[in-house]
Amino acid sequence: MKKGILYINQFFAGIGGEDKADFSPEIREGVFGPGIAFNKCLNDVEISHTIICGDNFMSSHTDEAIKIIFSLIKDLEFDFFFAGPAFQAGRYGVACGTIGKIIKEKYNIPIFSSMHKENPGVDMFKKEFIIFKGGRSAASMKEDIQVIANYVNKLTTYEKLGDAEEENYFGRGIRYQIDEENNRETGAVRAVKMLLKKISGEDYTTELPIPKLETVPIAPPIKDLKRSKIALITTGGVVPLDNPDRIQSASATRWGMYDISKLDKLETKVYKTIHAGYDPSAIDKNPDLCVPLDALRAYEKEGKIGAIDDYFYTTVGTGTTEAEAVRMAKEIIIHLKEHNVDGVILTST
């Protein structure tokens, strides 16, 4: 029986949510959370230990976290390393990718994770090791783990493995020479066949997919700040106390704009954050930490900027898909243009 180690965050270890996101790495013998499902699905691999680390600790103290983890596993024997599944949770996905990449470099063993396609960890780490295509939330955990296990079970019994599409993981841009006994067509013949299908409007699958990259031109510099109108936009979830637009605390599909024309700062107990991806206590005590109206108002009075837009614009970034973010941005831009805004200060968390 081969051995594996599983990496999970503080939430899936049952330690806590955002209040425990600074949890420093520790290792526990046996399985917890997703590990229980992994061991049920794996045939010839047993997860013997679980590494637990808070998402904030991994992102804010990466070098220290890695050093601690290496010290925890240095005397262990293991053949596989699993991380997650991370679903659409961005910080968790990046944490799984970070530790997976480092483990791969040091131990050169098979590394596996699973993430939703909108997780930033996919594009950051899919070339480093295999990341399977997962669901948006923990509701898909059973299915996501089964997909990973199916692949590992084939691997350990030396069954024929399919390509990324067949095995349901994100393509890594790696090409292999395949010698099929019943298919001796040259690349030239296959290319002509694909071309003919394309010309006739038939479906075909390219052997060399080209990634589509959207390039966004860099905005020209503001010529004169003293004559410019500046708007405040945040993905930190700061809203009036009653959250009138019902913006979701995660995976947001809504945004709001709120009048600040007569305000010099955002008052405590008038504004708060509804963001579910960080500890809200500091922002709830002082909303200007996330939406710096007080500092910008001081610049306005000093003549360093011409004016502040009468509204600030807000939504929540955690778990929000790229498609929804693009849509909301386009909707906000309409108002920025109507208000003759020259520049934007965009704050996150």
C-alpha positions in Angstrom: 0.0 0.0 0.0 1.4 3.3 -1.1 1.3 6.4 1.2 0.0 9.9 0.6 -0.2 13.2 2.4 -3.1 15.6 2.2 -3.0 19.4 2.6 -6.1 21.2 3.7 -6.9 24.6 5.2 -8.2 25.4 8.6 -11.9 25.4 7.5 -11.9 21.8 6.2 -10.0 20.6 9.2 -12.8 21.8 11.4 -10.7 24.4 13.2 -12.6 27.5 12.2 -13.3 30.0 9.5 -11.8 33.4 8.9 -11.1 33.9 12.6 -8.6 31.0 12.3 -7.2 31.9 8.9 -3.8 32.7 10.5 -3.5 29.1 11.8 0.1 28.1 11.4 1.0 24.7 9.8 0.7 21.5 11.8 0.5 17.9 10.8 -1.8 15.2 12.2 -1.6 11.5 11.8 -4.6 10.1 10.0 -7.3 11.8 7.9 -9.7 14.7 8.5 -12.4 16.2 6.4 -11.8 15.5 2.7 -9.2 12.9 3.6 -11.9 10.5 4.8 -13.5 10.5 1.4 -10.1 10.2 -0.3 -9.3 7.0 1.6 -12.6 5.5 0.7 -12.1 6.1 -3.0 -8.4 5.2 -3.3 -7.6 1.6 -3.9 -3.8 1.2 -3.5 -3.0 4.5 -1.8 -3.7 5.4 1.8 -3.5 9.0 3.1 -1.5 8.6 6.3 -1.1 12.2 7.4 -2.8 15.5 7.0 -1.2 18.9 6.9 -3.4 21.8 8.1 -2.5 25.4 7.4 -4.6 28.6 7.5 -5.2 30.4 4.2 -3.9 33.7 5.5 -0.8 32.2 7.0 0.1 30.6 3.7 -0.5 33.7 1.7 1.1 36.2 4.2 4.0 34.0 5.5 4.6 31.8 2.5 8.3 31.1 3.2 7.8 30.4 6.8 4.8 28.1 6.1 6.8 26.1 3.6 9.8 25.9 6.0 7.5 24.6 8.8 5.8 22.1 6.5 9.1 20.7 5.3 10.2 20.2 8.9 6.9 18.4 9.6 7.3 15.9 6.8 11.0 15.4 6.6 10.9 12.0 8.4 7.8 10.7 6.6 7.7 8.3 3.7 5.1 9.1 1.1 4.5 8.5 -2.6 1.7 11.0 -3.4 0.7 14.4 -2.3 -2.9 15.7 -2.5 -4.1 19.3 -1.9 -7.7 20.4 -1.5 -10.1 20.2 -3.3 -10.2 24.0 -3.4 -13.3 24.6 -5.4 -13.7 28.3 -6.2 -12.0 29.5 -3.1 -9.2 31.7 -4.4 -6.8 31.9 -1.5 -7.3 28.2 -0.8 -6.5 27.4 -4.4 -3.4 29.5 -4.5 -2.3 27.9 -1.2 -2.8 24.4 -2.6 -0.9 25.4 -5.7 1.9 27.0 -3.8 2.6 24.0 -1.6 2.0 21.5 -4.5 4.6 23.2 -6.7 7.2 23.2 -3.9 6.5 19.6 -3.0 6.8 18.7 -6.7 10.2 20.5 -7.0 11.6 18.9 -3.8 10.3 15.3 -3.9 9.4 14.9 -7.6 6.3 12.7 -6.8 2.8 12.9 -8.3 0.9 15.9 -7.0 -2.9 16.3 -7.4 -5.5 18.9 -6.6 -8.9 20.0 -7.9 -10.3 23.5 -8.5 -13.1 25.3 -10.2 -12.1 26.8 -13.5 -12.5 30.4 -12.1 -10.1 29.7 -9.2 -6.9 31.8 -9.8 -4.9 28.9 -8.7 -5.7 27.1 -12.0 -3.9 29.5 -14.3 -1.1 30.0 -11.8 -0.2 26.3 -11.2 -1.9 24.0 -13.9 1.5 23.7 -15.6 3.2 22.6 -12.4 1.1 19.6 -11.6 -2.3 18.0 -12.5 -5.3 20.1 -11.3 -8.6 18.4 -12.0 -11.7 20.4 -13.0 -13.8 20.7 -9.9 -17.1 22.3 -8.8 -17.8 25.7 -7.4 -18.3 24.7 -3.8 -17.9 21.9 -1.3 -21.3 20.5 -2.4 -19.3 18.8 -5.3 -16.6 17.4 -2.9 -17.6 13.8 -3.3 -17.6 14.0 -7.1 -14.3 16.0 -7.2 -12.5 13.5 -5.0 -13.8 10.6 -7.0 -12.3 12.1 -10.2 -8.9 12.4 -8.6 -9.1 8.9 -7.1 -10.1 7.4 -10.5 -6.9 8.8 -12.0 -4.7 7.7 -9.2 -6.2 4.2 -9.2 -5.4 3.9 -12.9 -1.9 5.2 -12.2 -1.1 2.7 -9.5 -2.4 -0.3 -11.5 -0.6 0.9 -14.7 -3.8 1.3 -16.7 -3.7 3.4 -19.8 -4.3 7.0 -18.9 -6.2 9.4 -21.2 -5.3 12.9 -22.1 -6.4 16.0 -20.1 -9.9 16.1 -21.7 -10.5 12.4 -21.1 -9.3 12.5 -17.5 -11.0 15.8 -16.8 -8.0 17.9 -15.7 -6.8 21.3 -17.0 -4.4 21.0 -20.0 -0.8 21.6 -19.1 0.5 22.3 -22.6 2.6 19.1 -22.6 2.6 17.0 -25.8 3.5 13.3 -26.0 4.3 11.1 -28.9 1.5 8.5 -29.3 2.0 5.5 -31.5 -1.4 3.9 -32.1 -1.3 0.6 -34.0 -4.5 1.3 -35.9 -3.7 4.9 -36.8 -0.6 5.4 -38.9 -1.7 8.8 -40.4 1.0 11.4 -40.5 0.5 14.8 -38.9 0.1 16.3 -42.4 -2.8 14.0 -43.2 -4.5 14.7 -39.9 -4.0 18.5 -40.4 -5.6 18.4 -43.9 -8.6 16.4 -42.5 -9.1 19.0 -39.8 -8.9 21.8 -42.3 -11.5 20.2 -44.5 -13.8 19.8 -41.5 -13.3 23.4 -40.6 -14.0 24.6 -44.2 -17.2 22.5 -44.3 -18.4 23.7 -40.9 -18.0 20.3 -39.3 -16.9 19.7 -35.7 -13.2 18.9 -35.1 -10.8 18.9 -32.3 -7.4 20.6 -32.7 -4.3 18.8 -31.6 -2.7 22.1 -30.6 -5.1 24.4 -28.8 -4.0 28.0 -28.6 -4.9 29.8 -25.4 -7.0 32.9 -25.9 -5.5 35.8 -23.9 -7.4 39.0 -23.5 -5.1 41.9 -23.5 -6.2 45.1 -21.7 -4.4 48.2 -22.9 -2.7 50.3 -20.2 -4.6 53.5 -19.5 -2.8 56.7 -20.3 -1.6 58.7 -17.3 -3.8 61.4 -15.8 -2.4 64.7 -17.1 -3.3 66.9 -14.2 -4.5 65.5 -10.9 -5.4 68.9 -9.6 -8.1 69.1 -12.3 -9.3 65.5 -12.2 -12.3 63.8 -10.7 -11.5 60.6 -8.8 -13.9 57.8 -7.9 -13.6 55.2 -5.2 -14.3 51.5 -6.0 -13.8 48.6 -3.7 -14.1 44.8 -3.8 -13.9 44.8 0.0 -17.7 44.6 0.5 -18.2 47.9 2.3 -21.9 48.8 2.3 -24.5 50.8 4.3 -25.5 48.9 7.5 -28.6 47.4 6.0 -26.9 46.3 2.7 -29.7 47.8 0.6 -28.7 46.1 -2.6 -28.3 42.7 -1.0 -24.8 42.2 -2.2 -23.7 38.6 -1.6 -20.9 38.0 0.9 -19.1 35.7 -1.6 -19.5 34.8 -5.3 -21.1 38.2 -5.8 -23.4 38.9 -8.7 -24.5 42.4 -7.4 -22.8 45.7 -6.8 -23.9 49.0 -5.3 -23.2 52.7 -5.5 -23.7 55.0 -2.5 -23.8 58.7 -2.2 -20.8 60.3 -0.4 -21.2 63.8 -1.7 -21.8 65.3 1.8 -19.4 63.0 3.7 -15.9 63.5 4.8 -15.5 59.9 6.1 -17.4 56.7 6.4 -18.8 56.4 9.9 -18.7 53.4 12.0 -22.1 51.8 12.6 -23.3 53.5 9.4 -21.2 51.4 7.1 -19.8 47.9 7.5 -18.3 45.1 5.3 -20.3 42.1 4.3 -17.3 40.4 2.8 -16.9 36.7 3.9 -13.3 36.4 2.9 -11.5 38.2 5.7 -11.9 39.2 9.3 -14.4 42.2 9.2 -13.6 43.6 12.7 -11.0 46.2 11.5 -13.2 47.5 8.7 -16.3 47.6 10.8 -14.5 49.8 13.3 -13.1 52.1 10.5 -14.6 51.6 7.0 -12.2 54.2 5.7 -9.5 51.6 5.9 -11.1 49.9 2.9 -12.7 52.9 1.2 -10.2 55.8 2.0 -12.7 58.6 1.7 -11.1 60.5 4.6 -7.7 60.6 2.9 -9.1 61.5 -0.5 -11.2 64.2 1.0 -8.0 65.7 2.6 -6.3 65.6 -0.8 -9.3 67.4 -2.3 -9.2 70.2 0.3 -5.4 70.5 -0.2 -6.0 70.9 -4.0 -4.0 67.7 -4.9 -7.1 66.4 -6.8 -9.9 68.3 -8.4 -12.9 66.5 -7.0 -14.3 63.2 -5.7 -17.1 61.4 -7.5 -20.4 61.8 -5.5 -20.7 58.0 -5.2 -18.5 55.1 -4.2 -18.9 51.8 -5.9 -18.7 48.4 -4.1 -19.0 44.7 -4.5 -17.3 41.5 -3.0 -14.4 39.9 -4.7 -14.1 36.5 -3.0 -15.3 33.7 -5.2 -16.7 36.1 -7.8 -16.2 34.7 -11.2 -14.3 36.5 -13.9 -17.5 36.6 -16.1 -19.5 38.3 -13.3 -16.6 40.7 -12.5 -16.4 41.8 -16.2 -20.2 42.3 -16.3 -20.3 44.4 -13.1 -17.3 46.4 -14.3 -19.0 47.3 -17.5 -22.1 48.4 -15.6 -20.1 50.6 -13.3 -18.2 52.1 -16.1 -21.4 53.6 -17.5 -21.8 55.6 -14.4 -18.2 56.7 -14.3 -18.5 58.1 -17.8 -21.7 59.8 -17.0 -20.0 61.5 -14.0 -17.0 62.5 -16.1 -14.6 60.5 -13.8 -10.9 60.8 -14.8 -9.4 58.1 -12.6 -10.3 55.4 -10.1 -8.8 54.2 -6.8 -9.6 50.5 -6.6 -9.1 49.0 -3.2 -9.2 45.3 -2.3 -8.6 43.4 1.0 
